[in-house]
C-alpha cells in the first residue's frame, strides 16, 4: 500500500512536470515612431516570458511564413531571414548562422510563441531597436537605437576603392545608385556631423562625398568617377560599420565573409546573386575510395571532376568556389563540413563514384542528407562512411564534441527541403547530360552520409557513375565524360538557384 502511494505521488509529480504552467496576459506595446499602441499576447511558461510571434512580426514590420507541416516559421526582416522551429531553441539567421537561445520556441493553442530573449538578444541587434519591458504597467516600449557615424576611411587600390564607414553601434543600411550617378548610402536613425563626413578630396574612384542629416536618417552620397562599374555594401567584419566597395569593370569582387548585400551587377552572368559554393572531391591521400576493376581510384576521378566543375562555375557565374582539397591529400569527413561552415558557403556538393559488388550495376545517383531508408541507401551510406576508420581510432566515437555536432545537425535539418530540391535538379541535369540508365527513384535518395552531416547549408552527394562497372570505369577516366558530369552538376545548381529565386516572393 505504502509503495502504491509512493508510485502515485511519483506519477503525479511526473504528470505535473509534463504540464508546463502557462499564464497568458495581454500587454500593450508602445512605439517611438508615432505608430499607435496595440495589444500583444504574452504568455509565461515556466517563469519565462513569451510573446506571440505574430505580434512580434507586426511590431517589427516583418513578413512571416508558417510551414505547419515542418513546425517552422520564417521571418523576413529588413535584409535578414530568420528561421525558427517549434520546440527548438535554435534560430538560423540568413540561412547560415545558427544562434542558440536559452529557451525553445513554443506552440500554444496553434500560436507560435518566442521567449523574450528572441527580441532582446536577436532582434534588438538586428534592427537597432531597444525594447523596454515594464512588468508593473504591462507595457513594452520599442524605440530605435541611434547609430552615430564617426568617420570615413578610404582604401584605394588599382581596380577598387573601399570606403569604411565607421559607426557605433552596428548600423542598418541600404546602398543605391541615384539617377545622377551617385551612390547613396542611407543609415536609418543615423546621426552624423555633415561637415566632418563630407569631403571634396578625391580618393580613388570616389571624387566627392556629401553627407546629409535628416530627422529620421543619415545619408552619405558618393560621387564616383565614370570608370566605376559596380558597387556593393556589407557590414565591416573587424569592427562596427559599413564597407562600401566600388569597383572598376575589370575587378573581380572579393568573396564576402559575411552575408553581403546583393551584388548590383546585372548581365554578364546567369547567376544574379553573390554566393559561395563548396565542392568536395571525395576521398584523397591514404583513402583511395572505391577501386575499379582496372585499378582506377575513386579519389583521382572525384578530384578531376571537382576541378572541372570549379572552372565551369567560375567562368560562367559570379559564384565563388572553394574546394575542400586541391590535390591528393587526406581530409577527414568532419574537416570537410568545417571548411564549408567556416566559409559560410551557400551550397555544399560532395562528389563521389558509385561502387557495387555487381559489375553490372550502373548509372548516376544523387543523395541528400537524411536517415537512410532502404538497403541500397544504407549500403551507399556505409561505403562512403568507411573513411571514418581512417580518421579515428577504432571503438572511439566520432565526433569528439557531440554537443557541438548536435547543434550543427539541428541547423542542417533546417535545409532538408532545399537539399532535396538541389538533389533533384542536379540529378535531372546529370541524367540529361550523361544519358546513363536512371537509378533515380521517385522521392530521391536519402542517406546519412557523414560528410553531409553538420553542414549548415543545402548539401548533396553525387555518385557520378559506377567505378566498379568496367564500361563506366572507362568513361570516368575520359576528360569528355568528366566534363559532362561537371557541366551537369553546374546546370543543376543553376536550375536550383533560379527556382528558389522565382519561388520566393521576397527575393
Ligand atoms: Zn566515395
Boltz pocket constraint, residues with backbone or C-beta under 6 A from the ligand:
constraints:
  - pocket:
      binder: B
      contacts: [[A, 282], [A, 283], [A, 289], [A, 290], [A, 298], [A, 351], [A, 352], [A, 353], [A, 384]]
      max_distance: 6.0
